[in-house]
Amino acid sequence: MDAGEIKKEVNKDWRDHPEETVQRKASFFCRTTYKPQFLGKTILIALAVAALVSISVFLSYYTIGDDFSVYYRVGGVINNAKVHNEVIYDDRFMAYSIPVAYLFGSLALLPYHTAKAIFIFTNCAMYLTAIGLILRFNKTTGRWFVYPLAFSCLWPPFLQDIRLANVDCILLFLVTLSALSAEKDRPALSGFLLAIATLFKVFPIAIAMVMGLKNWRIFAVCALTVGASFFIPGSLKWLSAIGLWARWEVGLTLPYLFLNQINIVYFIFYAITIAGTTAWLCHRLRSEANYFLFVAFAIPAVFLVMTILEYQHLTLLAFSLVFLLTSSHKTSRLLLAGIILSVAMISSFFVLVINHKILCPNAYQRALISLGLFPLWFALVIMKWPFLRKAPALPG
C-alpha cells in the first residue's frame, strides 16, 4: 500500500468514526505530554520543600526574642509526671490551654533547634496549604492560582509569625479547614476544628459565632468542645492566665486605648456596633452567602473589636484578602480600594516597626492597624447593604 492509499484510508476512517479518531489522538497526546508535566511539577514541589526546610533551619538558629522558647519550656514542664498541670502557668508568658501544652510537650522531646525548625516548617506548610485551599475553593487555575499563592508569602504578618515561631499559621489552617468542612455539610467537624483553634487563642470562638448564624451546630460543637477541655486537671487556671496577660497591657489596640481614656462605655458601644452590624448582615445573608464569605467578613470585624491584638494575628487576614480578590464574582471598585488600603496600612506598620526595632509600638503606629482593618470591613458592609435591596450579591 503506497502513501496515497494510506492517506485515503485515514481520511475514510476519519469520516466514518470521527469521535474514535479524536479520542485516539487525544490519548496519544496525553501519553506524550503527561510525563514531562508530572516531572516538572515534581521538581517544583521538591525545590519548594527544600526552600522551606532551609528557611526553617535558618530561622531556628538566627532569630531571637521568639515565642517558641515559651512553648519549649512549657512542653518540658508538662512532660514531667511529678508536677501538676497548673504549674505550667507559673511561666508568666504562658497563655495557652492545657491541651495545647500537651502538644508542645511532644516538641520538647526533641533537641531545641530541631523542634523549632520542625515547628516553623509546619507553620509554613499549613499557611501555604490554607491559601491553596482558598484558591481551590474559588476554582482558580493557572496564573490566578500561582500569583496569589506567591504574593501571600510576602504578607508581612505571616513573615512576623514565622520569625517569632508563633501559632497564627496553624490558626489560619484550622479556620480554613473549618470553613471547607462547613461547605461540605459537616458542621460537627467544622465546630471541632474551631474549638481546637480557640484552645490556642480565644478569638476564633467569635468566628464560630458568626458561622453559627448560618448553622447553629457549628458554634454548639465548638462551645461544647472548649467547655469539655476544662475537665482536664489544671485547665481552669488558663482563664486567670489570660486575665494576667490582659493586665500587662501589651498589644492594646488604638480604639480601646482612646475610648477607654474617655469612658469604657464608649468602647463597649463601639464594639457592640461593629459586632452587631456584622452579625445582623450575616444573619440576613445566611441563605445566600457561603461560609467562606462569612469567615472573610468575620475576621476583620473580630480584630476591630479586640482589646489586645498582636501584629502576627493579622496572618489570618490573608484569608479575607485572598478569598475576596480571587472570587469568581467580579470584585467591585469599592472592595478593591478597601483591600488596597488594608494591605498598604498594615504593611506600613510592619516597615515602621522593623526599621525602628520597636517591640511596643506607640499609638500612632497602632493606628495603622486599625486604619488597615476598617476599610476592608467597611467596604464589605457597604456592599452588603444594596444586597438587602435585591442588588447583585457579594462573592459567595
DAFEN-V38400 format. One record per helix or strand of 2 or more residues. SS is the DSSP state (h for helix, s for strand). FROM is the first residue (numbers start at 1). LEN is the number of residues. Records with the same first field share a line. If there is no record, write none. Layout:
BEGIN
SS = FROM-LEN / FROM-LEN
END
This chain:
BEGIN
h = 3-14 / 18-45 / 68-11 / 85-6 / 98-11 / 112-26 / 143-10 / 156-9 / 168-16 / 187-14 / 204-9 / 216-14 / 237-11 / 254-9 / 264-21 / 291-15 / 311-15 / 333-24 / 363-25
END
